[in-house]
Amino acid sequence: MSSNNSFGALIKGDKPVLVDFFAEWCGPCKMMAPILKELKDMVGEHATIVKIDVDKNPAIAGHFQVQGVPTLMIFQKGDVKWRQSGVVPAHLLRNELQKLMIP
């Protein structure tokens, strides 16, 4: 994500958006990469998955009070619908996204 404006526009849509707030130096964050790929294979185009580097985007991380990484958040229509810190398995993320996905 390049700016607050494009991020703001992205999370305001009807489609749920999973955001992985991460840092390059974070070991558990690296564990999320294959999990997010698996999740993308599960949900396809029904949800958007993005990664936000907290060191490169401190304003966005600060706005959403991201204290630790990884922090995963699901947005829809501009609202935070779900949030959890730490490594989260793909099936749990899928379950949370499915509550919001439009069939």
C-alpha positions, -999 to 999 in steps of 0.1 A, spaced: 0 0 0 14 33 -10 -7 58 9 -34 63 35 -58 74 7 -55 42 -13 -57 21 19 -88 40 30 -105 35 -3 -96 -2 -3 -112 -9 32 -144 10 24 -156 -16 -1 -183 -43 3 -157 -70 -2 -140 -80 31 -103 -70 33 -79 -90 55 -49 -68 64 -17 -84 77 3 -57 96 38 -71 96 75 -62 99 105 -75 79 124 -83 111 95 -103 127 99 -141 128 62 -149 133 53 -125 105 73 -147 81 52 -177 92 20 -158 79 32 -157 43 23 -194 34 -9 -192 56 -21 -161 36 -13 -179 3 -34 -209 15 -62 -185 25 -61 -168 -9 -66 -202 -25 -96 -209 -2 -114 -175 -7 -104 -166 -42 -118 -133 -53 -144 -131 -25 -120 -113 -2 -89 -91 -6 -57 -99 13 -30 -72 17 1 -69 37 11 -36 54 47 -31 66 44 -12 99 79 2 95 71 17 60 36 27 69 37 40 105 7 64 100 -16 35 91 -3 13 118 -6 41 144 -41 50 132 -53 14 139 -32 11 171 -11 -18 160 11 -25 189 26 -58 179 32 -78 147 18 -97 132 -16 -81 137 -44 -93 114 -75 -72 109 -106 -77 87 -122 -46 73 -155 -41 55 -172 -9 45 -145 10 65 -151 -8 98 -129 -32 117 -149 -64 118 -123 -87 134 -88 -83 148 -62 -106 163 -25 -105 170 -1 -134 164 0 -162 139 -35 -173 129 -43 -205 110 -58 -202 75 -90 -221 84 -98 -196 112 -92 -166 90 -114 -182 63 -142 -187 89 -140 -150 98 -140 -139 62 -169 -162 53 -191 -144 78 -187 -113 57 -184 -126 21 -212 -120 -3 -220 -153 -20 
